[in-house]
Amino acid sequence: MALNIENIVAELENATILELSELVKAIEEKFDVTAAAPVAAAAGAGDVAAAKDSFDVELTSAGDKKVAVIKEVRGITGLGLKEAKELVDGAPTMIKEGLSESEANEVKEKLEAAGASITLK
């Protein structure tokens, strides 16, 4: 006797949560398996996501030395004077996105040396 997948799916769609829970328990007992294994795998995937490999540099404040910050933003982004000024005036705003950790820290150090407040995301 072959399984009729469509009928099984239709039955599952109409089942209550309690019935599905009982089904899971019956399968676990019959085949000596556990439904907890996929949950553990999902938790492991969360650990991988925690190890970031790209960072965004956000200008949170230009500080007191706005002109120096604008000059540094121009050098980092390659923008013109007007665009860099608009970017700095629009703080908080992203300066660069998708950088490696070392590149992001380098940009952060340059901007902080110019007087800006920076956040890495």
C-alpha positions in Angstrom: 0.0 0.0 0.0 1.5 3.3 -1.1 1.1 6.5 1.0 -1.2 9.1 -0.4 0.7 12.3 0.5 -2.2 14.6 -0.4 -4.6 12.8 1.9 -2.1 12.9 4.8 -1.5 16.6 4.3 -5.2 17.3 4.1 -5.7 15.4 7.4 -2.9 17.4 9.1 -4.5 20.7 7.9 -7.7 19.8 9.6 -6.2 18.5 12.8 -6.3 20.3 16.1 -3.1 21.3 18.0 -3.9 18.6 20.6 -4.2 16.0 17.9 -1.0 17.1 16.3 0.8 16.9 19.7 -0.5 13.4 20.2 0.7 12.4 16.7 4.2 13.7 17.5 4.3 11.7 20.7 3.1 8.6 19.0 5.7 8.9 16.2 8.4 9.5 18.8 7.5 6.4 20.8 6.9 4.2 17.7 10.2 5.1 15.9 12.3 6.0 19.0 13.0 9.5 17.7 12.6 12.9 19.2 11.2 16.1 17.7 13.6 18.2 19.9 16.6 17.7 17.5 15.5 20.3 14.9 15.2 22.8 17.8 18.8 22.2 18.8 19.9 22.7 15.2 18.1 26.0 15.0 19.8 27.2 18.2 23.2 26.3 16.7 22.3 28.4 13.6 21.7 31.4 15.9 25.3 31.1 17.1 26.6 31.4 13.6 24.5 34.5 13.0 26.0 36.1 16.1 29.5 36.0 14.6 29.2 39.1 12.3 31.4 39.4 9.3 30.2 42.7 8.0 29.7 46.0 9.9 28.0 49.3 9.2 29.5 52.6 10.4 26.9 55.0 11.7 27.6 58.7 12.4 25.6 59.5 15.5 26.8 63.0 16.1 29.3 65.4 14.4 30.4 66.9 17.7 32.1 70.3 18.0 34.4 69.9 15.1 31.9 69.6 12.3 34.2 70.9 9.5 36.9 68.3 10.4 34.2 65.6 10.4 32.9 66.7 7.0 36.5 66.6 5.6 37.0 63.1 7.0 33.6 61.9 5.6 34.6 63.2 2.2 37.9 61.3 2.4 36.2 58.0 3.5 33.2 58.1 1.1 34.5 60.0 -1.9 31.5 62.3 -1.8 31.6 65.9 -2.8 31.6 68.7 -0.2 27.8 69.4 -0.4 26.9 65.6 -0.2 29.3 65.1 2.7 27.9 68.1 4.6 24.4 66.8 4.0 25.4 63.4 5.3 27.0 64.9 8.5 24.0 67.3 9.0 21.6 64.4 8.7 23.2 62.5 11.7 22.4 59.9 12.8 23.2 58.4 9.4 25.2 55.5 7.9 28.6 56.5 6.5 29.7 53.1 5.2 28.0 49.7 5.1 29.2 46.1 4.7 32.8 46.6 6.0 35.0 44.0 7.6 35.6 44.5 11.3 39.1 45.9 10.8 37.9 48.4 8.1 35.0 49.5 10.2 37.3 50.1 13.2 39.7 52.1 11.0 36.8 54.3 9.7 35.5 54.7 13.3 39.0 55.7 14.6 39.4 58.3 11.8 36.0 59.9 12.4 36.3 59.8 16.2 39.7 61.5 15.9 38.0 64.2 13.9 35.5 64.7 16.7 32.5 62.6 15.6 30.5 60.1 17.7 30.3 56.7 15.9 28.4 53.5 16.4 29.3 50.2 14.7 26.3 48.0 13.8 
